[in-house]
Amino acid sequence: MIKKNSGIASLLLLLAVGTSCEKSPAEKLTLNSIACVQCHSIQSAADLQALSLQPGDTVIMKSGQWTNQELTFSAQGTKQQPIVLMAEQRGAVIMKGTSSVSITGQWLVVDGLVFQDGYTTGKNVVDFTSSSSNCRLTNTSIVDYNPPAATTDYRWVSINGSYHRIDHCYLKGKTHQGPTMVVWGTSKPMKHRIDHNFFVERAAVPNNGGETSRVGTSAWSLTNAITSIEDNIFQRCNGETEIISNEMGADTIRNN
């Protein structure tokens, strides 16, 4: 029990820590120790859409209320120079209304957002598309992002593509239909990693689909996902009898 409480405290501390972008004496920009070819500051989804992003770029979302902003983060980074979309200060960019994020491309990082005081009408809140690979969602919170009707079905985190990581996120209070987080099956191993997240207060739903985390569906039961779900905390997750539903092969589920 002491170990679990320590983990929660560490996670909440991570979500509260801010970041800054500073020039070094050589005028080379850095952000969180990631080389930054160029930093961009944006205040809307339209600003993001207008950018032509290159490997190593960092996009800073200005602190404040982002209302009805449906972000499309589409770019091609590299392993050595990922492209980062992050809050000016972690926890200070509040996505509300019908706001959402779609991630498509390679080597992209989304860091430090908070979704609250809103809901979508069926669109997934954070959506890794089938055209994405080697992307990451980190230090992000989704809190009580529920529609008026509990029968409305969407995922808070929907994971297509391959080689993604979802870590150090806080997902609290889902009351409507659909798994909180789902990994979609394909004919090839996806090799995702879901780790060090805090899932809390998943309310029961009347129909199937109340899992907190699900990998695949029965249609992919003979296919290997090679996905890991580890070092997460699940607290009062009562959506249905399955908290973690593992419907594909060669997965690792440990230390949760």
Backbone bond lengths (Angstrom), bond angles and torsions (degrees), N, CA, C in turn:
res aa  C-N    CA-C-N  psi(-1)  N-CA   C-N-CA  omega(-1)  CA-C   N-CA-C  phi
1 M - - - 1.466 - - 1.518 111.16 -
2 I 1.322 117.59 -40.95 1.467 120.26 178.89 1.509 110.66 -61.53
3 K 1.315 115.74 -40.48 1.462 120.24 -179.94 1.519 110.78 -62.29
4 K 1.346 118.60 -42.64 1.453 121.98 -179.53 1.516 110.96 -65.11
5 N 1.340 118.77 -44.47 1.451 121.17 179.58 1.507 111.17 -61.58
6 S 1.325 116.81 -38.75 1.457 120.61 177.23 1.512 110.69 -62.16
7 G 1.334 117.12 -38.19 1.459 120.92 179.53 1.513 111.52 -65.13
8 I 1.349 116.88 -41.70 1.461 120.52 178.27 1.516 110.51 -62.12
9 A 1.328 116.78 -45.45 1.463 120.17 -179.57 1.516 111.11 -60.84
10 S 1.322 116.40 -41.60 1.462 120.02 -179.92 1.511 111.09 -65.04
11 L 1.353 117.23 -39.93 1.448 120.75 -179.79 1.515 111.05 -64.72
12 L 1.344 117.00 -46.59 1.453 119.87 -179.82 1.519 111.55 -63.92
13 L 1.332 117.18 -33.49 1.455 120.34 176.59 1.515 110.24 -64.68
14 L 1.333 117.04 -42.34 1.460 120.76 178.71 1.517 110.96 -60.39
15 L 1.344 117.30 -40.72 1.449 120.98 -178.11 1.521 112.14 -68.94
16 A 1.331 117.02 -21.74 1.456 120.54 -176.34 1.516 113.61 -93.07
17 V 1.325 118.23 -14.53 1.457 121.23 -173.64 1.516 110.69 -77.42
18 G 1.308 118.53 133.95 1.457 122.35 178.41 1.505 112.17 -90.98
19 T 1.353 115.75 170.66 1.454 121.92 178.38 1.515 109.22 -134.28
20 S 1.313 115.72 164.33 1.456 120.33 177.95 1.506 109.59 -143.90
21 C 1.326 115.67 162.50 1.456 122.06 -178.89 1.519 107.43 -120.60
22 E 1.313 117.09 117.12 1.448 121.44 -175.82 1.516 111.12 -128.63
23 K 1.331 115.74 151.51 1.448 120.88 175.88 1.520 110.19 -87.75
24 S 1.303 116.17 138.61 1.453 121.44 174.43 1.516 108.46 -82.63
25 P 1.349 117.66 169.46 1.462 119.52 178.64 1.519 112.72 -55.68
26 A 1.325 117.44 -27.49 1.469 120.30 -179.64 1.522 111.32 -87.41
27 E 1.352 117.63 9.56 1.455 123.58 179.85 1.532 112.89 66.21
28 K 1.322 117.31 15.43 1.458 120.51 175.42 1.518 107.88 -90.19
29 L 1.315 117.37 125.34 1.446 121.52 -177.00 1.521 111.07 -77.89
30 T 1.333 116.41 142.10 1.460 120.86 172.67 1.517 108.68 -133.83
31 L 1.301 115.70 152.51 1.454 122.12 177.42 1.514 107.98 -145.94
32 N 1.356 115.75 116.60 1.466 119.59 -177.82 1.521 111.90 51.46
33 S 1.328 116.68 40.15 1.464 123.89 177.79 1.528 113.46 67.97
34 I 1.329 118.01 10.92 1.461 121.72 175.12 1.517 108.04 -98.49
35 A 1.336 117.03 127.83 1.459 120.55 178.12 1.520 109.61 -58.38
36 C 1.312 116.53 132.86 1.462 122.11 -174.06 1.523 109.14 -121.93
37 V 1.306 116.75 103.73 1.461 120.46 179.01 1.514 110.05 -62.80
38 Q 1.334 115.81 -42.13 1.455 120.44 178.33 1.516 109.37 -156.47
39 C 1.334 116.62 137.14 1.457 121.42 176.63 1.524 109.55 -103.32
40 H 1.320 116.00 135.39 1.459 122.11 177.99 1.523 108.53 -117.78
41 S 1.317 117.52 140.81 1.456 122.22 175.77 1.524 108.61 -109.72
42 I 1.334 117.02 129.23 1.462 120.43 -178.31 1.524 110.46 -129.45
43 Q 1.353 115.01 158.77 1.460 121.36 179.29 1.526 112.84 -129.54
44 S 1.345 117.48 3.82 1.459 119.92 -178.59 1.517 110.39 -160.51
45 A 1.335 115.47 167.03 1.463 120.88 174.92 1.521 110.72 -63.06
46 A 1.328 117.01 -34.51 1.465 120.55 178.93 1.525 111.09 -64.07
47 D 1.334 116.63 -37.91 1.469 119.95 177.14 1.524 110.65 -61.42
48 L 1.334 116.83 -42.64 1.462 120.44 179.25 1.520 110.83 -64.68
49 Q 1.322 116.61 -42.74 1.455 121.40 -178.59 1.522 111.42 -62.08
50 A 1.320 117.51 -30.64 1.467 121.76 -176.21 1.523 113.39 -78.10
51 L 1.331 117.80 -13.83 1.461 120.78 -176.52 1.523 111.80 -78.79
52 S 1.320 115.33 145.82 1.464 122.02 170.29 1.524 106.55 -109.25
53 L 1.323 116.09 93.33 1.462 121.18 -169.25 1.517 112.05 -83.81
54 Q 1.333 114.53 144.34 1.453 122.69 -179.50 1.528 109.37 -123.17
55 P 1.339 118.23 157.97 1.462 120.34 178.36 1.528 112.23 -51.51
56 G 1.330 116.29 134.35 1.453 121.82 179.89 1.512 114.32 93.22
57 D 1.340 118.36 -11.29 1.463 120.83 179.71 1.527 111.07 -68.80
58 T 1.324 115.75 151.34 1.458 122.74 173.79 1.514 108.61 -127.62
59 V 1.316 116.42 129.56 1.459 122.55 179.58 1.523 108.00 -107.37
60 I 1.334 116.18 120.80 1.461 122.27 -177.46 1.525 109.32 -101.08
61 M 1.324 117.26 118.26 1.457 122.04 175.70 1.527 109.10 -85.62
62 K 1.321 115.99 122.67 1.460 120.77 -177.59 1.528 110.59 -62.32
63 S 1.315 115.86 141.40 1.458 121.42 178.66 1.526 110.41 -62.01
64 G 1.338 115.95 146.09 1.453 120.66 177.93 1.515 111.89 136.97
65 Q 1.334 115.61 -168.16 1.456 122.85 -179.02 1.524 109.68 -88.64
66 W 1.312 115.71 123.65 1.459 122.28 175.82 1.525 106.69 -109.97
67 T 1.332 116.69 101.02 1.457 121.87 -173.33 1.523 111.22 -102.56
68 N 1.329 116.27 129.21 1.472 123.04 178.07 1.525 111.80 54.78
69 Q 1.319 116.32 43.58 1.465 121.86 -179.74 1.530 109.21 -106.88
70 E 1.321 116.58 107.59 1.462 122.44 179.63 1.526 108.13 -97.53
71 L 1.334 115.74 96.98 1.461 121.81 -173.21 1.520 110.78 -82.44
72 T 1.319 115.99 136.32 1.460 122.33 169.57 1.520 107.42 -115.59
73 F 1.324 115.92 108.46 1.467 122.38 -178.90 1.518 106.61 -99.57
74 S 1.327 115.60 96.64 1.462 122.05 -174.65 1.519 109.06 -124.90
75 A 1.333 116.64 115.32 1.464 120.70 -177.21 1.522 108.92 -167.68
76 Q 1.323 115.19 172.29 1.461 121.56 -179.24 1.527 108.94 -126.37
77 G 1.335 116.54 98.69 1.451 120.70 173.41 1.518 110.48 -90.79
78 T 1.313 116.50 -171.12 1.463 122.17 175.45 1.524 108.61 -131.71
79 K 1.326 116.71 168.41 1.459 120.32 178.77 1.520 110.44 -60.64
80 Q 1.319 117.40 -41.67 1.460 121.95 -179.17 1.527 111.63 -75.79
81 Q 1.326 117.54 -29.00 1.461 121.94 -177.33 1.530 110.18 -135.27
82 P 1.325 117.14 76.96 1.465 119.25 175.71 1.523 110.61 -67.18
83 I 1.308 116.23 160.40 1.461 122.24 174.56 1.525 107.53 -102.43
84 V 1.326 116.56 127.98 1.464 121.93 -170.96 1.524 110.37 -113.98
85 L 1.321 116.30 130.19 1.462 123.66 170.32 1.515 106.77 -112.56
86 M 1.338 116.67 114.53 1.462 117.92 -172.92 1.518 112.47 -143.99
87 A 1.331 114.06 156.93 1.453 121.04 176.76 1.520 110.41 -67.39
88 E 1.322 115.72 144.35 1.467 120.52 174.22 1.523 109.50 -56.88
89 Q 1.311 116.08 -39.99 1.461 122.53 171.49 1.525 107.52 -138.59
90 R 1.321 116.95 126.12 1.460 119.98 -178.00 1.526 110.96 -56.01
91 G 1.320 115.20 130.30 1.452 120.89 -179.95 1.510 114.09 88.16
92 A 1.335 119.12 -5.47 1.464 122.49 -176.76 1.523 113.01 -107.07
93 V 1.319 117.98 -1.04 1.464 122.09 171.94 1.524 106.53 -103.49
94 I 1.333 116.63 107.92 1.460 122.57 -173.99 1.523 109.10 -103.06
95 M 1.321 115.87 111.58 1.457 122.50 177.57 1.526 107.84 -89.02
96 K 1.338 117.34 119.01 1.458 120.07 -174.38 1.523 110.06 -137.76
97 G 1.324 116.39 -178.72 1.460 119.64 -176.17 1.517 109.90 69.81
98 T 1.335 116.68 -125.09 1.471 121.70 179.00 1.524 111.68 -104.52
99 S 1.305 118.19 23.91 1.467 122.10 -174.91 1.526 111.83 -63.69
100 S 1.339 115.11 147.63 1.464 122.18 179.17 1.520 108.35 -158.10
101 V 1.330 116.34 170.07 1.466 122.04 177.09 1.523 109.01 -134.79
102 S 1.321 116.02 128.22 1.460 122.37 172.86 1.524 108.16 -110.51
103 I 1.334 116.64 129.58 1.466 122.42 -176.31 1.519 108.39 -113.97
104 T 1.327 116.57 119.23 1.457 120.31 179.45 1.521 109.62 -141.98
105 G 1.310 117.06 127.68 1.460 121.76 -176.35 1.514 110.10 135.30
106 Q 1.324 116.34 -159.71 1.456 121.68 -176.99 1.520 110.91 -128.11
107 W 1.339 114.87 144.24 1.463 122.93 175.24 1.536 111.38 52.79
108 L 1.332 114.29 57.50 1.460 122.59 177.61 1.525 109.19 -115.42
109 V 1.334 116.92 145.15 1.465 122.53 -179.75 1.523 108.93 -128.19
110 V 1.331 116.80 129.88 1.466 122.87 171.96 1.522 107.32 -113.13
111 D 1.335 116.76 125.44 1.461 120.80 -167.43 1.528 111.39 -138.60
112 G 1.338 116.83 123.04 1.456 121.26 162.38 1.511 117.61 90.75
113 L 1.351 119.56 19.61 1.463 121.19 -178.48 1.529 111.03 -90.69
114 V 1.338 115.50 159.59 1.462 122.37 174.11 1.526 108.39 -128.50
115 F 1.335 116.64 124.06 1.459 122.19 173.78 1.524 108.15 -104.79
116 Q 1.339 116.23 120.43 1.462 120.17 177.13 1.526 108.95 -161.05
117 D 1.327 116.28 167.56 1.468 121.93 179.36 1.524 111.49 56.15
118 G 1.331 115.91 45.85 1.453 118.80 178.22 1.507 111.97 -172.17
119 Y 1.328 115.36 -172.85 1.464 122.35 176.80 1.522 107.58 -170.44
120 T 1.320 116.74 163.47 1.455 120.40 173.17 1.527 108.44 -104.42
121 T 1.322 115.62 170.57 1.466 120.06 179.71 1.522 111.26 -98.50
122 G 1.316 116.67 15.98 1.453 121.38 178.93 1.514 113.10 144.45
123 K 1.320 116.88 -17.71 1.467 121.30 177.44 1.524 109.44 -74.67
124 N 1.342 117.05 141.44 1.458 120.41 176.27 1.525 110.09 -65.02
125 V 1.321 116.82 145.75 1.469 120.22 -175.46 1.525 110.47 -69.04
126 V 1.326 117.37 -53.71 1.467 122.36 172.39 1.521 106.81 -118.45
127 D 1.320 116.24 121.16 1.461 120.91 -172.09 1.526 110.57 -124.96
128 F 1.333 116.25 110.25 1.461 120.99 169.45 1.533 106.54 -83.10
129 T 1.317 118.40 116.04 1.458 120.32 -174.62 1.526 111.39 -79.52
130 S 1.321 115.74 170.21 1.467 120.88 179.45 1.521 111.97 -67.93
131 S 1.331 117.58 -13.96 1.467 121.96 178.40 1.522 112.18 -94.87
132 S 1.321 117.53 15.43 1.468 120.91 -177.08 1.519 111.20 -109.50
133 S 1.335 115.23 150.23 1.466 120.78 174.32 1.519 109.32 -155.56
134 N 1.326 115.76 150.58 1.469 122.41 177.03 1.530 112.18 55.10
135 C 1.328 116.21 42.39 1.463 120.88 178.90 1.528 109.81 -109.79
136 R 1.326 115.59 165.58 1.464 119.95 -173.27 1.522 110.82 -142.47
137 L 1.334 115.94 137.72 1.461 123.91 169.54 1.513 107.07 -116.24
138 T 1.338 117.25 123.06 1.458 119.78 -174.18 1.528 110.96 -143.57
139 N 1.330 116.37 151.70 1.467 123.16 174.58 1.525 112.52 53.06
140 T 1.312 116.98 37.18 1.466 121.91 -176.04 1.526 109.88 -118.39
141 S 1.336 116.25 141.41 1.465 122.54 -179.89 1.526 110.53 -114.82
142 I 1.327 115.54 139.76 1.467 121.97 168.95 1.519 105.99 -126.97
143 V 1.328 116.26 115.31 1.467 121.05 -170.19 1.530 110.23 -127.49
144 D 1.329 116.57 119.13 1.474 122.48 174.58 1.525 112.05 51.25
145 Y 1.315 117.61 40.96 1.466 121.97 -177.22 1.529 108.72 -89.65
146 N 1.325 115.21 67.45 1.459 122.04 -168.72 1.524 112.35 -114.18
147 P 1.338 117.69 140.23 1.461 121.71 175.55 1.525 110.89 -76.73
148 P 1.339 117.75 165.26 1.467 119.64 178.96 1.524 113.06 -60.76
149 A 1.341 117.67 -36.20 1.468 121.46 -178.54 1.521 110.18 -98.33
150 A 1.322 116.88 123.68 1.466 120.99 -178.84 1.522 112.30 -66.65
151 T 1.335 117.91 -15.25 1.465 121.15 179.43 1.529 112.69 -81.40
152 T 1.326 118.08 -11.36 1.464 120.86 177.35 1.520 109.32 -65.56
153 D 1.340 116.32 128.87 1.466 122.00 -169.44 1.527 110.78 -111.01
154 Y 1.314 116.60 112.31 1.462 121.63 167.86 1.520 109.08 -156.33
155 R 1.318 114.51 161.14 1.457 121.27 -179.64 1.522 109.78 -96.53
156 W 1.324 115.63 147.17 1.457 118.62 172.76 1.523 110.70 -76.89
157 V 1.326 117.59 -36.53 1.466 121.73 173.86 1.529 107.28 -134.17
158 S 1.325 116.26 118.46 1.461 122.66 -179.06 1.526 108.35 -116.04
159 I 1.341 116.19 125.09 1.465 120.34 -169.14 1.525 110.67 -119.34
160 N 1.318 115.99 102.90 1.456 123.44 166.98 1.527 108.10 -104.51
161 G 1.322 116.93 -178.46 1.458 120.13 179.31 1.516 111.88 80.24
162 S 1.340 115.92 -152.63 1.471 120.05 -174.26 1.523 111.54 -149.61
163 Y 1.326 115.21 155.90 1.468 124.20 173.13 1.535 112.94 59.29
164 H 1.322 117.42 40.11 1.461 120.23 177.98 1.526 110.98 -94.82
165 R 1.331 114.75 159.02 1.461 120.43 173.26 1.523 109.03 -129.29
166 I 1.333 116.32 133.26 1.459 123.06 173.81 1.520 106.02 -122.49
167 D 1.331 116.78 115.22 1.467 119.42 -172.00 1.524 112.02 -145.94
168 H 1.320 114.57 151.96 1.465 123.23 175.49 1.535 111.91 52.83
169 C 1.333 115.51 41.73 1.457 121.55 176.92 1.528 110.29 -108.51
170 Y 1.323 115.83 158.51 1.466 123.26 -176.79 1.525 107.75 -124.81
171 L 1.333 116.90 115.53 1.457 121.81 -177.90 1.522 108.78 -123.40
172 K 1.333 115.84 113.48 1.467 120.67 -170.17 1.526 111.74 -132.55
173 G 1.338 114.74 132.35 1.457 120.16 163.45 1.515 116.67 86.65
174 K 1.324 119.51 27.89 1.470 119.77 178.40 1.527 109.68 -72.57
175 T 1.349 116.76 127.04 1.462 121.44 -176.82 1.522 113.20 -119.36
176 H 1.324 118.56 -6.28 1.466 120.36 -173.23 1.524 111.76 -108.10
177 Q 1.321 115.66 176.69 1.454 122.82 -173.24 1.528 112.14 -66.01
178 G 1.340 115.68 147.62 1.458 122.19 177.08 1.515 111.87 105.16
179 P 1.343 117.61 142.89 1.463 121.02 177.54 1.532 111.42 -57.49
180 T 1.318 115.84 149.19 1.466 119.28 176.13 1.522 110.33 -63.96
181 M 1.326 116.68 -47.29 1.465 122.36 179.32 1.522 108.23 -134.40
182 V 1.324 117.23 132.62 1.457 119.76 -178.80 1.524 110.83 -135.19
183 V 1.325 115.20 137.36 1.463 123.16 171.88 1.526 106.91 -103.34
184 W 1.318 116.50 122.60 1.457 120.60 -177.67 1.523 110.30 -88.26
185 G 1.330 115.84 138.57 1.455 121.22 -177.24 1.517 113.26 -77.65
186 T 1.329 115.41 151.00 1.461 122.80 172.42 1.526 107.85 -139.46
187 S 1.317 115.73 176.12 1.468 120.04 -178.56 1.519 112.70 -75.95
188 K 1.339 117.43 -11.04 1.461 122.06 179.10 1.526 109.36 -120.09
189 P 1.329 118.55 151.90 1.468 120.47 178.29 1.528 111.85 -56.79
190 M 1.334 116.19 137.17 1.468 120.49 -177.87 1.528 112.54 -91.08
191 K 1.331 116.14 -32.77 1.462 122.49 174.20 1.533 113.23 58.12
192 H 1.326 116.10 49.08 1.462 121.00 175.34 1.531 110.52 -86.89
193 R 1.334 115.34 162.75 1.458 121.18 174.10 1.524 108.84 -131.10
194 I 1.326 116.36 123.82 1.462 123.29 178.56 1.521 106.90 -118.87
195 D 1.335 116.99 109.07 1.466 118.69 -170.47 1.522 112.71 -147.53
196 H 1.326 114.33 150.71 1.468 123.33 173.88 1.535 112.58 56.31
197 N 1.334 115.82 40.41 1.457 121.20 174.73 1.525 109.96 -105.84
198 F 1.327 115.82 159.51 1.464 122.24 179.08 1.528 107.85 -120.05
199 F 1.339 115.90 110.56 1.459 122.77 177.42 1.521 107.96 -104.42
200 V 1.328 117.15 128.68 1.462 118.65 -175.56 1.530 110.65 -145.37
201 E 1.346 115.26 142.30 1.463 124.46 172.16 1.527 112.24 58.11
202 R 1.336 115.24 65.12 1.467 121.67 171.13 1.518 107.66 -94.47
203 A 1.345 116.89 111.79 1.461 120.95 -176.06 1.525 111.28 -76.44
204 A 1.331 115.93 152.71 1.461 121.70 178.48 1.523 110.68 -66.03
205 V 1.343 115.70 143.75 1.463 121.97 175.14 1.527 108.11 -119.51
206 P 1.342 118.14 152.75 1.469 120.17 -173.84 1.519 114.53 -73.32
207 N 1.349 117.61 -21.06 1.459 121.10 -176.12 1.520 111.07 -116.07
208 N 1.329 116.48 171.45 1.460 121.06 174.45 1.528 109.59 -60.99
209 G 1.323 116.84 144.88 1.455 120.09 -179.91 1.511 113.31 115.73
210 G 1.329 116.69 23.82 1.456 119.84 179.15 1.513 113.56 -104.57
211 E 1.339 116.87 18.20 1.464 119.59 179.89 1.531 110.58 -63.48
212 T 1.309 115.51 151.65 1.464 119.37 172.70 1.519 110.28 -80.46
213 S 1.321 117.22 -40.27 1.465 121.34 176.84 1.525 108.73 -141.66
214 R 1.333 115.82 133.71 1.462 119.40 -179.94 1.519 110.12 -135.18
215 V 1.329 116.12 138.64 1.462 122.16 174.70 1.519 108.15 -114.28
216 G 1.339 117.02 114.10 1.447 121.92 176.93 1.516 113.78 72.54
217 T 1.335 114.33 -170.33 1.461 123.20 173.85 1.524 107.40 -137.93
218 S 1.309 116.46 175.71 1.464 119.72 -178.53 1.526 112.13 -60.99
219 A 1.328 117.45 -24.82 1.466 120.46 178.89 1.528 112.18 -64.58
220 W 1.344 116.63 -20.69 1.468 121.69 -177.89 1.527 111.54 -110.98
221 S 1.311 117.75 19.85 1.465 120.74 -171.92 1.525 113.72 -65.43
222 L 1.328 118.59 -21.71 1.465 121.45 179.13 1.526 112.09 -98.87
223 T 1.324 116.99 11.35 1.465 122.73 -178.69 1.519 109.56 -111.99
224 N 1.313 117.63 143.09 1.461 122.31 178.88 1.523 111.08 -86.30
225 A 1.325 115.70 131.87 1.465 121.28 174.38 1.528 111.43 -95.78
226 I 1.338 116.82 -31.85 1.477 123.42 -175.96 1.529 109.88 50.47
227 T 1.318 115.01 51.44 1.463 123.08 -178.74 1.524 108.80 -114.60
228 S 1.325 116.87 143.56 1.466 120.61 -179.92 1.522 110.93 -112.90
229 I 1.331 115.19 138.00 1.465 123.45 172.28 1.518 105.63 -124.50
230 E 1.328 116.68 106.21 1.462 119.12 -170.49 1.527 112.13 -147.84
231 D 1.324 114.25 149.98 1.468 122.33 174.71 1.525 112.55 59.92
232 N 1.330 116.87 32.91 1.461 121.93 175.22 1.527 109.89 -101.01
233 I 1.321 116.28 159.53 1.458 122.19 175.30 1.528 108.42 -114.22
234 F 1.332 116.46 129.21 1.461 123.05 176.68 1.525 107.63 -117.98
235 Q 1.325 116.28 118.30 1.467 120.61 -176.39 1.532 109.51 -128.29
236 R 1.325 115.88 123.44 1.469 122.12 -179.68 1.530 111.46 52.00
237 C 1.317 116.37 46.73 1.468 121.84 177.27 1.526 108.21 -97.19
238 N 1.338 116.15 94.45 1.462 122.34 -170.58 1.522 112.39 -118.83
239 G 1.335 117.29 30.21 1.459 120.23 -178.48 1.510 112.84 -60.15
240 E 1.325 116.55 -39.64 1.464 123.12 174.39 1.525 107.29 -162.66
241 T 1.338 117.16 -171.29 1.463 119.41 -176.27 1.522 112.48 -67.55
242 E 1.336 118.08 -26.29 1.462 121.41 179.29 1.527 109.93 -95.30
243 I 1.306 116.71 115.97 1.466 119.99 172.39 1.520 108.98 -81.02
244 I 1.331 116.39 -52.42 1.464 122.39 171.65 1.525 107.11 -110.73
245 S 1.311 116.57 120.07 1.461 121.31 178.27 1.525 108.21 -106.69
246 N 1.329 115.81 111.03 1.466 120.92 -178.16 1.523 108.96 -105.70
247 E 1.333 117.04 105.67 1.457 121.58 -173.51 1.527 112.42 -114.63
248 M 1.337 116.96 17.53 1.458 121.84 175.03 1.525 108.90 -133.52
249 G 1.340 117.06 174.48 1.449 120.87 -173.51 1.516 114.21 -100.69
250 A 1.348 114.83 166.05 1.467 124.32 173.72 1.521 112.86 61.49
251 D 1.326 117.05 31.36 1.460 121.11 177.69 1.528 110.32 -94.99
252 T 1.315 115.49 157.90 1.463 121.90 177.78 1.521 108.75 -117.10
253 I 1.325 116.46 120.71 1.464 121.83 177.03 1.524 106.80 -125.37
254 R 1.333 116.80 111.42 1.465 119.19 -173.57 1.530 111.53 -154.43
255 N 1.316 114.10 156.04 1.472 122.90 172.81 1.525 113.04 56.89
256 N 1.326 116.76 30.87 1.466 119.75 175.61 1.523 109.04 -94.62
